[in-house]
């Protein structure tokens, strides 16, 4: 136990509190497994992490992630994704355009999509975190991306994003992120980005939606499948299809301006934002 405490305290002293908490969690899990019955002679007689608590013994608690990419950082991520081949490039573009979770986009099936008549993506409850079906109206930008992939899809392919245009669903998100990070480093070796995760693209998109005055907060929440509480959930069963489609279209237009900002004309005076 003393050795484990020393390791945790060392990480805390190096200002690595999040890492310290994770090391303790994983160590306790490992030692619990190693000291369980049925391990025979290899079984630990004492679990050195059993009595340790991150909060009580070390004063560390989980911290809520609040990483939101700046416009410049988001533009760099998009350009890097644009330069990546299938499936990773289009996958990250769809994440940014739709604001859905990484597994929801990664597991997108052609059978869930109506690209012509209704122009929607219907995600079944079985694939949603809240276990409720979710409809994503497809913006013009998403339709262009998906119809481009449709033209090159393998015969009888079930999934939109697969390893080799085949039947295996995209699951290796760590590899996807690694490929994107490498492309960003190649394209902009001096760029400074925060330690971000794939989920932070969802937070960045939601933040971008909230910055568009024409999009009500309740619509922005429904776009990313945040379920309204209590009585609202029970009695308001409006689909919000048109409102969500407008929100996603406005977001795509805003994103286009972020990726490819137009220079101010010589005859236009830029107005400094009021503080």
C-alpha positions as CSV (number, residue, x, y, z in Angstrom):
1,X,0.0,0.0,0.0
2,X,2.8,2.4,0.8
3,X,4.3,2.0,-2.6
4,X,1.0,2.7,-4.3
5,X,0.5,5.8,-2.1
6,X,4.0,7.0,-3.1
7,X,3.2,6.7,-6.8
8,X,-0.1,8.6,-6.4
9,X,1.4,11.3,-4.3
10,X,4.3,11.7,-6.8
11,X,1.8,12.3,-9.7
12,X,0.0,14.8,-7.6
13,X,3.2,16.7,-6.8
14,X,3.9,16.8,-10.6
15,X,0.4,18.4,-11.0
16,X,-0.9,15.4,-12.7
17,X,-4.1,15.0,-10.6
18,X,-6.2,13.5,-13.4
19,X,-3.6,10.9,-14.2
20,X,-3.2,10.2,-10.4
21,X,-6.9,9.4,-10.1
22,X,-6.9,7.1,-13.1
23,X,-3.8,5.3,-11.9
24,X,-5.5,4.7,-8.6
25,X,-8.7,3.4,-10.2
26,X,-6.9,1.0,-12.5
27,X,-4.5,-0.2,-9.7
28,X,-7.5,-0.9,-7.4
29,X,-9.2,-2.8,-10.2
30,X,-6.0,-4.8,-10.9
31,X,-5.3,-5.7,-7.3
32,X,-9.0,-6.6,-6.7
33,X,-8.7,-9.1,-9.6
34,X,-5.3,-10.4,-8.4
35,X,-6.6,-11.0,-4.8
36,X,-9.8,-12.7,-5.8
37,X,-10.5,-16.3,-4.9
38,X,-9.6,-18.8,-7.5
39,X,-6.2,-17.4,-8.3
40,X,-4.4,-20.3,-6.6
41,X,-0.8,-19.7,-5.6
42,X,-0.7,-16.5,-7.7
43,X,-3.4,-14.8,-5.6
44,X,-2.4,-11.8,-3.6
45,X,-3.2,-12.2,0.1
46,X,-3.8,-8.5,0.6
47,X,-5.3,-6.0,-1.8
48,X,-3.1,-2.9,-1.3
49,X,-5.6,-0.6,-2.9
50,X,-8.7,-1.8,-1.1
51,X,-8.7,1.0,1.6
52,X,-7.6,3.9,-0.6
53,X,-9.9,6.6,-1.8
54,X,-9.0,9.3,-4.3
55,X,-11.2,11.9,-2.5
56,X,-10.6,11.0,1.1
57,X,-6.9,10.0,1.0
58,X,-5.6,12.2,-1.7
59,X,-8.1,15.0,-2.1
60,X,-8.6,14.4,-5.8
61,X,-12.0,14.3,-7.6
62,X,-13.0,13.8,-11.2
63,X,-12.9,17.1,-13.2
64,X,-15.5,17.9,-15.8
65,X,-14.0,18.3,-19.2
66,X,-14.7,21.6,-20.8
67,X,-12.5,21.5,-23.9
68,X,-13.9,23.5,-26.8
69,X,-11.8,24.0,-29.9
70,X,-11.4,27.6,-31.1
71,X,-12.4,28.5,-34.7
72,X,-8.8,28.3,-35.8
73,X,-8.3,24.9,-34.2
74,X,-11.6,23.5,-35.6
75,X,-10.7,24.7,-39.1
76,X,-7.4,22.9,-38.8
77,X,-9.1,19.7,-37.6
78,X,-11.5,19.9,-40.6
79,X,-8.7,20.5,-43.1
80,X,-6.8,17.6,-41.7
81,X,-9.9,15.4,-41.9
82,X,-10.4,16.5,-45.5
83,X,-6.9,15.3,-46.3
84,X,-7.4,11.9,-44.8
85,X,-8.6,9.0,-46.9
86,X,-11.8,7.0,-46.2
87,X,-13.0,6.0,-43.6
88,X,-11.3,8.4,-41.2
89,X,-11.6,11.7,-43.1
90,X,-15.3,11.5,-43.9
91,X,-15.9,10.0,-40.4
92,X,-14.5,13.1,-38.7
93,X,-16.3,15.4,-41.1
94,X,-19.6,13.8,-40.2
95,X,-18.9,14.1,-36.5
96,X,-18.3,17.8,-36.9
97,X,-21.3,18.4,-39.1
98,X,-23.8,16.3,-37.1
99,X,-22.7,16.7,-33.5
100,X,-23.6,13.1,-32.8
101,X,-21.5,10.7,-30.6
102,X,-18.5,8.9,-31.9
103,X,-20.1,5.4,-31.7
104,X,-23.4,6.7,-33.3
105,X,-21.5,8.0,-36.3
106,X,-19.1,5.1,-36.4
107,X,-21.9,2.6,-36.5
108,X,-24.0,4.5,-39.1
109,X,-25.8,2.0,-41.4
110,X,-27.0,2.6,-44.9
111,X,-30.4,1.2,-43.8
112,X,-30.7,4.1,-41.3
113,X,-30.4,6.7,-44.0
114,X,-33.0,8.2,-46.3
115,X,-30.9,10.4,-48.7
116,X,-33.7,11.2,-51.1
117,X,-37.3,11.6,-50.0
118,X,-37.2,12.4,-46.3
119,X,-33.4,13.2,-46.1
120,X,-33.0,12.0,-42.5
121,X,-30.8,9.7,-40.5
122,X,-32.8,7.5,-38.1
123,X,-30.7,6.1,-35.3
124,X,-32.5,3.3,-33.5
125,X,-32.9,3.3,-29.7
126,X,-30.5,0.3,-29.4
127,X,-27.6,2.5,-30.6
128,X,-28.5,5.6,-28.5
129,X,-27.1,6.4,-25.0
130,X,-30.5,7.2,-23.7
131,X,-32.0,4.1,-25.4
132,X,-34.5,6.3,-27.3
133,X,-34.6,6.5,-31.1
134,X,-33.2,9.8,-32.5
135,X,-33.8,11.4,-35.9
136,X,-31.1,13.6,-37.4
137,X,-32.3,15.7,-40.4
138,X,-29.5,15.8,-43.0
139,X,-28.2,19.2,-43.9
140,X,-27.2,19.9,-47.5
141,X,-23.5,19.5,-46.5
142,X,-24.2,16.1,-44.9
143,X,-26.1,15.0,-48.0
144,X,-23.2,15.9,-50.2
145,X,-20.8,13.9,-48.0
146,X,-23.0,10.8,-47.7
147,X,-24.0,10.7,-51.4
148,X,-20.3,10.9,-52.3
149,X,-19.7,7.9,-50.1
150,X,-22.7,6.1,-51.5
151,X,-21.2,6.2,-55.0
152,X,-18.1,4.3,-53.9
153,X,-19.7,2.0,-51.3
154,X,-18.9,-1.7,-51.6
155,X,-21.7,-3.9,-52.9
156,X,-23.9,-5.1,-50.0
157,X,-22.0,-3.0,-47.5
158,X,-24.1,-2.5,-44.4
159,X,-22.1,0.3,-42.7
160,X,-21.2,3.7,-44.0
161,X,-17.8,3.8,-42.3
162,X,-15.8,0.6,-42.5
163,X,-12.2,-0.5,-42.4
164,X,-12.0,-1.5,-46.1
165,X,-15.3,-0.7,-47.6
166,X,-16.5,-4.0,-46.3
167,X,-18.9,-5.3,-43.6
168,X,-16.9,-4.5,-40.5
169,X,-18.1,-1.4,-38.5
170,X,-15.7,1.3,-37.6
171,X,-14.8,0.7,-33.9
172,X,-11.1,1.6,-33.5
173,X,-11.6,5.2,-32.5
174,X,-8.1,5.4,-31.0
175,X,-6.6,4.6,-34.4
176,X,-8.9,7.1,-36.1
177,X,-7.8,9.9,-33.7
178,X,-4.2,8.9,-34.1
179,X,-4.4,9.2,-37.9
180,X,-6.0,12.6,-37.6
181,X,-3.4,13.8,-35.0
182,X,-0.6,12.7,-37.4
183,X,-2.2,14.6,-40.3
184,X,-2.6,17.7,-38.2
185,X,1.1,17.5,-37.2
186,X,2.1,17.1,-40.8
187,X,0.0,20.0,-42.0
188,X,0.7,22.4,-39.2
189,X,3.7,21.3,-37.2
190,X,3.8,24.5,-35.1
191,X,0.0,24.5,-34.3
192,X,-0.9,24.3,-30.6
193,X,-4.0,22.4,-29.8
194,X,-5.3,21.4,-26.3
195,X,-5.3,17.8,-25.3
196,X,-8.7,17.1,-26.9
197,X,-10.7,13.9,-27.5
198,X,-13.2,12.9,-30.2
199,X,-16.1,13.8,-27.8
200,X,-14.8,17.4,-27.7
201,X,-15.9,17.8,-31.3
202,X,-19.4,17.2,-30.1
203,X,-19.0,19.9,-27.4
204,X,-17.5,22.3,-29.9
205,X,-20.3,21.8,-32.3
206,X,-23.0,22.3,-29.6
207,X,-21.2,25.5,-28.5
208,X,-21.2,26.7,-32.1
209,X,-24.9,26.0,-32.4
210,X,-25.5,28.1,-29.3
211,X,-23.6,31.0,-30.8
212,X,-26.1,31.2,-33.7
213,X,-28.9,33.6,-32.6
214,X,-31.5,32.0,-34.9
215,X,-31.3,28.6,-33.1
216,X,-33.3,28.3,-29.8
217,X,-31.5,26.6,-27.0
218,X,-34.1,23.8,-26.8
219,X,-33.6,23.0,-30.5
220,X,-29.8,22.9,-30.1
221,X,-30.3,20.4,-27.3
222,X,-32.6,18.2,-29.4
223,X,-30.1,18.2,-32.3
224,X,-27.6,16.4,-30.2
225,X,-30.2,14.1,-28.6
226,X,-30.2,15.7,-25.1
227,X,-33.5,14.4,-23.7
228,X,-35.7,17.1,-22.1
229,X,-36.6,16.5,-18.4
230,X,-39.8,15.4,-16.7
231,X,-43.1,16.8,-17.9
232,X,-41.6,18.3,-21.1
233,X,-40.5,14.9,-22.2
234,X,-43.9,13.4,-21.4
235,X,-46.1,15.9,-23.1
236,X,-44.1,17.5,-25.9
237,X,-43.8,14.9,-28.6
238,X,-43.1,17.3,-31.5
239,X,-40.4,15.8,-33.7
240,X,-38.7,19.2,-34.3
241,X,-37.5,17.9,-37.7
242,X,-37.8,21.2,-39.5
243,X,-36.2,23.1,-36.7
244,X,-33.3,20.6,-36.3
245,X,-32.7,20.7,-40.1
246,X,-32.5,24.5,-40.1
247,X,-30.1,24.4,-37.1
248,X,-27.8,21.9,-38.8
249,X,-27.9,23.8,-42.0
250,X,-27.0,27.1,-40.3
251,X,-24.2,25.3,-38.4
252,X,-22.8,24.0,-41.7
253,X,-22.9,27.5,-43.1
254,X,-21.1,28.8,-40.0
255,X,-18.6,26.0,-40.3
256,X,-17.9,26.9,-43.9
257,X,-17.1,30.5,-42.8
258,X,-14.8,29.2,-40.1
259,X,-12.9,26.9,-42.5
260,X,-12.7,29.3,-45.4
261,X,-13.2,32.9,-44.0
262,X,-13.8,35.5,-46.7
263,X,-11.5,38.6,-46.7
264,X,-13.2,41.9,-45.9
265,X,-13.5,43.9,-49.1
266,X,-11.6,47.2,-49.6
267,X,-14.8,49.1,-49.5
268,X,-16.1,47.5,-46.3
269,X,-15.2,48.8,-42.9
270,X,-14.8,46.0,-40.3
271,X,-16.7,46.9,-37.1
272,X,-14.9,46.0,-34.0
273,X,-17.0,43.7,-31.7
274,X,-18.4,45.5,-28.7
275,X,-17.1,44.3,-25.3
